[in-house]
Amino acid sequence: MDVAAVRWLASPEGFAALQELPPYRPGHELADLDRLRGAGHTPEQAAALLTQARLRDRARAKFGEFADGMLFTADGLEQASRLEVAAVHAQRYAHESLATVHDLGCGIGSDAMALSVLGVTVAAIDADPVTARVADANLRPWPDSRAHHGLAEDFEPPADPVRDRVGVWLDPARRVSGVADAAGRTRRVFRLEEMSPPWSFVREVARVVPATGVKLSPSLAHSDVPPGAEAQWVSFDGDLVECAVWFGPLARRRGRSALILSSSRPPVQVDEAMGPAGVDVAATAGSVRLADLGGYLYEPDRAVTRAGLLGAVIGRTGGVEIEPGLGYVGAAVAVDVPFARRFRVTEAMPFNIKSLRAWLRARGITGVTLKKRGIRIDEDQLRRDLRIGRKAGTGDQVTLVLTRVAGQPAVLVVQPD
């Protein structure tokens, strides 16, 4: 899709044609193209309409009904902040009563839209001309907010951003344009200085404009969190989606924090202050023996684990990490922890395939759910070795946690509690 196609899609004629499209039908693309050509659209217009129908169908998982009024690019949709996460970003800026936010690397404009909804004027730019045009089309309901083609590095901050109530939001490109991996996807970069714009530029913007935030990969190393900033790892429905670093007045909790978002439950926030007072979490990790493992296993949300906030789970449960770095907490008591899933441990044994197979056979178990952490093993081969298939049989079903306890491979038989 080129700029001309986006310009037509954003025109009254193109937008009306989009609204008249029937639901996308995978496998019927050729028939739908013929139908669109028969309705008088050029080949380029028909292809653009069908592409938008396909992307809108995918986009509803991120944007719900708002997807029906938006334009998309394939890469832009994949990289865009989902609606709930963009709203969280925007709330930080709105809470500080900022008048204008410069969105540097706006993509298709999901964050710019969320900011505009809250009454913040957005000046957005993107290095890709097609993506910038798509973002500008998505900002049509808010005339004061616009997106343009440009480079983040060309941003010129105001002389007094605090007085002018100006903030900056950055979403650096973490993919190498024109370089694909074996699966045909644009190759990701992981070094902060390889991003576009690079980390050094982000830090300089944050120095000049105090109200700055940046969206980064969840793989951000704890050692890379700038002093005085807040690095918040965010999950949605169990999927780890980002790490956002907040500077100046946008940093609510200095250091590391986690935000757990859900489509069905209120948000949960976790920070370093929630750990157990006077307890060295790292020093106690791995101190429990398999025979002494408590009756419950806690599996923290991935945002909590990646943020290094296992101490918050330990503080709630009085438990201990069963193996350093794996993130599982064993405890003797059942406690409701809104940022961790609780399992009841019914059996704990050393990991031995022959012994485990005999244990399953003796109990008539014909189906298992496998959870692995800290053990490298081929799941399909293990199922064959245990003579257990993926489909449930007529016998009992169990969940097996294959992990390490006090340095040794172990199997925990658990039930969701």
C-alpha positions as CSV (number, residue, x, y, z in Angstrom):
1,M,0.0,0.0,0.0
2,D,1.3,3.4,-0.9
3,V,0.5,7.0,0.1
4,A,-1.9,7.4,-2.8
5,A,-3.9,4.4,-1.7
6,V,-4.1,5.7,1.9
7,R,-5.1,9.1,0.6
8,W,-8.0,7.5,-1.3
9,L,-9.0,5.3,1.6
10,A,-9.2,8.4,3.8
11,S,-11.3,10.3,1.3
12,P,-15.1,10.4,1.7
13,E,-15.4,8.0,-1.2
14,G,-12.8,5.5,0.1
15,F,-14.2,5.7,3.7
16,A,-17.7,5.0,2.5
17,A,-16.5,2.0,0.5
18,L,-14.7,0.7,3.6
19,Q,-17.9,1.0,5.7
20,E,-19.8,-0.9,3.0
21,L,-17.4,-3.9,3.0
22,P,-18.9,-7.2,4.2
23,P,-17.1,-9.2,6.9
24,Y,-13.7,-10.5,5.8
25,R,-13.8,-14.1,4.5
26,P,-10.5,-15.9,4.5
27,G,-10.1,-18.0,1.3
28,H,-12.5,-15.8,-0.7
29,E,-10.1,-13.0,-1.6
30,L,-10.2,-13.6,-5.4
31,A,-14.0,-13.6,-5.4
32,D,-14.1,-10.4,-3.2
33,L,-11.6,-8.7,-5.5
34,D,-13.8,-9.5,-8.5
35,R,-16.8,-8.1,-6.7
36,L,-15.0,-4.9,-5.8
37,R,-13.8,-4.5,-9.4
38,G,-17.4,-5.1,-10.6
39,A,-18.5,-2.2,-8.3
40,G,-16.3,0.1,-10.3
41,H,-13.1,0.2,-8.1
42,T,-9.7,0.2,-9.8
43,P,-7.4,-2.7,-9.2
44,E,-5.4,-0.6,-6.7
45,Q,-8.5,0.5,-4.8
46,A,-9.9,-3.0,-4.7
47,A,-6.6,-4.4,-3.3
48,A,-6.4,-1.6,-0.7
49,L,-10.0,-2.2,0.4
50,L,-9.5,-6.0,0.8
51,T,-6.2,-5.4,2.7
52,Q,-8.1,-3.1,5.1
53,A,-10.8,-5.7,5.5
54,R,-8.3,-8.3,6.4
55,L,-6.4,-6.1,8.8
56,R,-9.6,-4.7,10.5
57,D,-10.6,-8.3,11.2
58,R,-7.3,-8.9,13.0
59,A,-7.4,-5.5,14.7
60,R,-10.6,-6.1,16.6
61,A,-8.6,-8.2,19.1
62,K,-6.6,-5.0,20.0
63,F,-9.1,-2.2,19.3
64,G,-12.6,-3.7,19.6
65,E,-15.2,-1.8,17.7
66,F,-12.8,1.2,17.2
67,A,-11.1,-0.9,14.6
68,D,-14.0,-0.3,12.2
69,G,-13.1,3.4,12.0
70,M,-9.4,3.0,11.6
71,L,-6.9,2.4,8.8
72,F,-4.0,-0.1,9.3
73,T,-0.7,-1.3,7.9
74,A,0.3,-4.9,8.7
75,D,3.5,-3.9,10.6
76,G,1.7,-1.0,12.2
77,L,-1.0,-3.2,13.6
78,E,1.5,-5.7,14.9
79,Q,3.5,-3.1,16.7
80,A,0.7,-0.8,17.9
81,S,-0.2,-0.5,21.6
82,R,-3.5,-2.2,22.2
83,L,-6.4,0.0,23.3
84,E,-6.2,-0.7,27.0
85,V,-2.5,-0.2,27.2
86,A,-2.5,3.0,25.1
87,A,-5.2,4.4,27.5
88,V,-2.8,3.7,30.5
89,H,-0.1,5.6,28.7
90,A,-2.3,8.5,28.0
91,Q,-3.6,8.8,31.5
92,R,-0.1,9.6,32.8
93,Y,0.2,12.6,30.5
94,A,-3.4,13.8,31.2
95,H,-2.8,13.5,34.9
96,E,0.0,16.0,34.6
97,S,-2.2,18.4,32.7
98,L,0.0,18.5,29.7
99,A,-1.3,20.5,26.8
100,T,0.8,19.0,24.0
101,V,2.5,15.6,23.5
102,H,5.0,15.0,20.7
103,D,4.6,11.4,19.6
104,L,7.9,10.5,18.0
105,G,7.5,7.3,16.1
106,C,3.7,7.2,16.2
107,G,3.1,4.1,14.1
108,I,-0.6,3.9,13.1
109,G,-1.5,6.4,15.9
110,S,-3.0,4.2,18.7
111,D,-1.2,6.1,21.5
112,A,-1.9,9.5,19.7
113,M,-5.6,8.6,19.6
114,A,-5.7,7.7,23.3
115,L,-4.0,11.0,24.2
116,S,-6.4,12.9,22.0
117,V,-9.4,11.3,23.6
118,L,-8.3,12.7,26.9
119,G,-8.0,16.2,25.5
120,V,-4.3,16.3,24.9
121,T,-3.2,17.8,21.5
122,V,-0.7,15.5,19.7
123,A,2.0,16.4,17.3
124,A,3.0,13.0,15.8
125,I,5.6,12.0,13.3
126,D,6.7,8.7,11.8
127,A,9.7,7.8,9.6
128,D,7.6,5.8,7.2
129,P,5.4,8.1,4.9
130,V,2.6,5.5,4.5
131,T,2.4,4.8,8.2
132,A,2.4,8.6,9.0
133,R,-0.5,9.1,6.5
134,V,-2.4,6.2,8.1
135,A,-1.9,7.8,11.6
136,D,-3.1,11.1,10.3
137,A,-6.2,9.5,8.9
138,N,-6.9,7.8,12.3
139,L,-6.6,11.2,14.0
140,R,-9.4,12.7,11.9
141,P,-11.9,12.9,14.8
142,W,-9.5,15.3,16.7
143,P,-8.6,18.1,14.3
144,D,-6.0,19.6,16.6
145,S,-4.0,16.4,16.6
146,R,-2.0,15.6,13.4
147,A,0.6,13.2,12.2
148,H,3.3,13.9,9.7
149,H,6.2,12.2,7.9
150,G,9.5,12.9,9.7
151,L,12.3,11.6,11.8
152,A,12.3,11.6,15.6
153,E,15.8,13.0,15.5
154,D,14.6,16.2,13.9
155,F,12.4,17.0,17.0
156,E,13.0,20.5,18.3
157,P,11.8,20.9,21.9
158,P,10.3,24.2,23.1
159,A,12.5,26.5,25.0
160,D,10.6,25.9,28.2
161,P,8.7,22.6,28.0
162,V,7.6,22.8,31.6
163,R,6.0,26.2,31.3
164,D,4.4,25.2,27.9
165,R,3.1,21.9,29.4
166,V,4.8,19.8,26.8
167,G,5.6,16.1,26.9
168,V,7.1,13.5,24.7
169,W,6.2,9.9,23.9
170,L,8.6,7.7,22.0
171,D,8.1,4.3,20.5
172,P,11.5,3.5,18.9
173,A,11.6,1.1,15.9
174,R,13.0,-2.2,17.1
175,R,13.1,-3.8,13.7
176,V,15.6,-3.6,10.9
177,S,13.9,-2.3,7.8
178,G,14.4,-4.6,4.8
179,V,16.1,-7.3,6.8
180,A,13.9,-10.4,7.4
181,D,14.4,-13.5,9.5
182,A,13.9,-17.1,8.3
183,A,10.2,-16.8,8.7
184,G,10.0,-13.6,6.5
185,R,9.4,-11.3,9.5
186,T,11.4,-8.1,9.9
187,R,14.4,-8.8,12.1
188,R,14.2,-7.4,15.6
189,V,17.0,-5.6,17.3
190,F,17.7,-5.9,21.0
191,R,20.6,-3.5,21.8
192,L,19.2,-0.1,22.9
193,E,21.6,1.8,20.7
194,E,20.4,-0.1,17.6
195,M,16.8,1.2,18.0
196,S,15.7,4.1,15.8
197,P,16.0,6.5,17.4
198,P,18.7,5.1,19.6
199,W,18.7,5.0,23.4
200,S,21.1,7.9,23.7
201,F,18.7,10.1,21.8
202,V,15.8,9.1,24.1
203,R,17.9,9.9,27.2
204,E,18.7,13.3,25.7
205,V,15.1,14.1,25.0
206,A,14.2,13.1,28.6
207,R,16.9,15.4,29.9
208,V,15.5,18.4,27.9
209,V,11.8,17.5,28.2
210,P,11.1,16.1,31.8
211,A,7.7,14.6,31.0
212,T,9.0,11.9,28.7
213,G,7.9,8.3,28.3
214,V,9.2,5.5,26.0
215,K,7.9,2.1,25.0
216,L,10.6,-0.6,25.0
217,S,10.8,-4.3,24.7
218,P,10.0,-6.4,27.8
219,S,13.5,-7.8,27.6
220,L,14.9,-4.5,29.0
221,A,17.7,-5.3,31.4
222,H,17.2,-4.0,34.9
223,S,20.7,-2.5,34.8
224,D,19.5,-0.2,31.9
225,V,16.8,1.4,34.0
226,P,17.9,5.1,34.3
227,P,18.3,6.4,37.9
228,G,15.2,8.2,39.0
229,A,13.0,6.8,36.3
230,E,10.3,4.2,36.5
231,A,10.4,1.1,34.3
232,Q,7.0,-0.6,34.2
233,W,6.5,-4.0,32.7
234,V,3.0,-4.5,31.4
235,S,1.0,-7.6,30.7
236,F,-2.5,-8.1,29.2
237,D,-4.4,-11.3,29.9
238,G,-1.2,-13.0,30.8
239,D,0.8,-11.9,27.8
240,L,3.8,-9.7,28.5
241,V,3.5,-6.8,26.0
242,E,6.0,-4.1,26.9
243,C,8.3,-2.3,29.3
244,A,7.5,1.5,29.4
245,V,10.1,3.8,31.0
246,W,8.8,7.0,32.5
247,F,10.9,10.1,33.3
248,G,10.4,13.2,35.4
249,P,6.8,13.9,36.6
250,L,5.5,10.8,34.7
251,A,7.4,8.4,37.0
252,R,5.1,7.5,39.8
253,R,7.2,4.8,41.4
254,R,11.0,5.1,41.0
255,G,12.6,1.9,40.0
256,R,10.8,-1.2,38.7
257,S,7.1,-1.8,38.7
258,A,4.6,-4.1,37.1
259,L,1.1,-3.5,35.7
260,I,-1.2,-6.4,35.2
261,L,-4.1,-5.6,32.8
262,S,-7.0,-7.9,32.1
263,S,-10.1,-7.9,29.9
264,S,-12.2,-9.1,32.9
265,R,-10.6,-7.8,36.1
266,P,-9.4,-4.4,37.4
267,P,-5.7,-3.4,36.9
268,V,-3.2,-4.6,39.5
269,Q,0.0,-2.7,40.2
270,V,3.1,-4.1,41.9
271,D,6.3,-2.4,42.9
272,E,9.5,-2.9,44.8
273,A,8.0,-1.6,48.1
274,M,5.7,-4.6,48.3
275,G,8.5,-7.1,49.1
276,P,9.0,-8.6,52.6
277,A,10.7,-6.2,55.0
278,G,14.1,-7.4,56.2
279,V,14.2,-10.5,54.0
280,D,16.9,-11.1,51.4
281,V,14.8,-12.8,48.7
282,A,17.8,-13.8,46.6
283,A,19.6,-15.4,49.6
284,T,16.6,-17.6,50.5
285,A,15.9,-18.8,46.9
286,G,16.5,-22.5,46.5
287,S,16.7,-23.1,50.2
288,V,13.7,-25.4,50.3
289,R,14.1,-29.2,49.8
290,L,11.8,-31.2,47.6
291,A,10.6,-33.2,50.6
292,D,9.8,-30.0,52.5
293,L,8.0,-28.2,49.7
294,G,5.0,-26.4,50.9
295,G,1.5,-27.4,49.9
296,Y,1.1,-24.5,47.4
297,L,2.9,-23.3,44.4
298,Y,2.5,-19.7,43.2
299,E,3.2,-18.7,39.6
300,P,3.5,-14.9,39.3
301,D,2.2,-12.9,36.3
302,R,4.9,-12.6,33.7
303,A,5.1,-8.9,34.2
304,V,5.9,-9.4,37.9
305,T,8.5,-12.0,37.1
306,R,10.2,-10.0,34.4
307,A,10.3,-6.9,36.6
308,G,12.1,-8.9,39.3
309,L,9.3,-8.4,41.8
310,L,9.0,-11.9,43.1
311,G,9.5,-10.5,46.6
312,A,5.9,-9.1,46.4
313,V,4.6,-12.7,46.1
314,I,6.9,-13.9,48.9
315,G,5.8,-11.0,51.0
316,R,2.1,-12.0,50.6
317,T,2.6,-15.8,51.1
318,G,5.6,-16.1,53.4
319,G,7.0,-18.5,50.9
320,V,10.3,-19.0,49.2
321,E,11.5,-19.1,45.6
322,I,12.0,-22.9,44.9
323,E,14.9,-22.3,42.5
324,P,16.8,-19.1,41.8
325,G,15.7,-17.3,38.7
326,L,12.7,-19.5,37.8
327,G,10.0,-17.4,39.5
328,Y,8.0,-20.2,41.2
329,V,7.2,-19.6,44.9
330,G,6.4,-22.5,47.3
331,A,4.4,-21.8,50.4
332,A,2.6,-23.6,53.1
333,V,-0.5,-21.4,53.1
334,A,-3.2,-20.6,50.6
335,V,-3.3,-16.8,50.1
336,D,-5.2,-14.9,47.4
337,V,-2.6,-13.0,45.4
338,P,-4.1,-10.9,42.6
339,F,-0.8,-11.0,40.6
340,A,0.0,-14.7,40.9
341,R,-1.8,-18.0,40.1
342,R,-2.1,-20.5,42.9
343,F,-1.8,-24.3,42.6
344,R,-2.2,-26.9,45.2
345,V,0.7,-29.3,45.2
346,T,-0.5,-32.9,45.5
347,E,2.7,-34.7,44.8
348,A,6.4,-33.8,44.5
349,M,9.0,-36.2,43.2
350,P,12.4,-36.2,41.5
351,F,12.1,-36.1,37.7
352,N,12.7,-39.5,36.3
353,I,10.8,-40.6,33.2
354,K,10.5,-44.3,34.1
355,S,9.3,-43.5,37.6
356,L,6.9,-40.8,36.4
357,R,5.4,-43.2,33.8
358,A,4.8,-45.8,36.4
359,W,3.2,-43.2,38.7
360,L,0.8,-42.1,36.0
361,R,-0.1,-45.7,35.0
362,A,-0.8,-46.7,38.6
363,R,-3.3,-44.0,38.9
364,G,-5.0,-44.5,35.6
365,I,-4.0,-41.0,34.3
366,T,-4.4,-40.7,30.5
367,G,-4.0,-37.0,30.0
368,V,-1.6,-34.4,31.3
369,T,-1.1,-30.6,31.0
370,L,2.7,-29.9,31.0
371,K,4.2,-26.7,32.4
372,K,8.0,-26.4,32.0
373,R,10.4,-24.0,33.6
374,G,14.1,-24.5,34.1
375,I,14.2,-27.9,32.3
376,R,14.9,-28.2,28.6
377,I,13.0,-31.1,27.2
378,D,11.1,-31.9,24.0
379,E,7.4,-32.0,25.1
380,D,6.3,-34.3,22.2
381,Q,9.1,-36.8,23.0
382,L,8.3,-36.7,26.7
383,R,4.6,-37.5,25.9
384,R,5.7,-40.4,23.8
385,D,8.0,-41.6,26.6
386,L,5.2,-41.3,29.1
387,R,2.8,-42.9,26.7
388,I,0.5,-39.9,27.1
389,G,-1.1,-38.2,24.2
390,R,-2.2,-34.6,23.8
391,K,-5.9,-35.5,23.7
392,A,-7.7,-36.3,26.9
393,G,-8.5,-39.9,27.5
394,T,-11.1,-41.6,29.7
395,G,-9.0,-41.6,32.8
396,D,-8.0,-38.8,35.2
397,Q,-6.2,-35.7,34.1
398,V,-3.4,-33.9,35.9
399,T,-1.1,-30.9,35.6
400,L,2.6,-31.6,35.8
401,V,5.1,-28.8,36.5
402,L,8.6,-29.8,35.3
403,T,11.1,-27.6,37.0
404,R,14.0,-27.5,39.4
405,V,13.9,-27.5,43.2
406,A,17.0,-26.8,45.2
407,G,19.1,-27.4,42.0
408,Q,17.6,-30.7,41.1
409,P,15.1,-31.6,38.3
410,A,11.7,-32.2,39.8
411,V,8.1,-33.0,38.9
412,L,5.3,-31.3,40.8
413,V,1.7,-32.6,40.4
414,V,-0.5,-29.6,40.9
415,Q,-4.2,-28.6,40.7
416,P,-5.4,-25.0,40.2
417,D,-6.6,-23.8,43.5
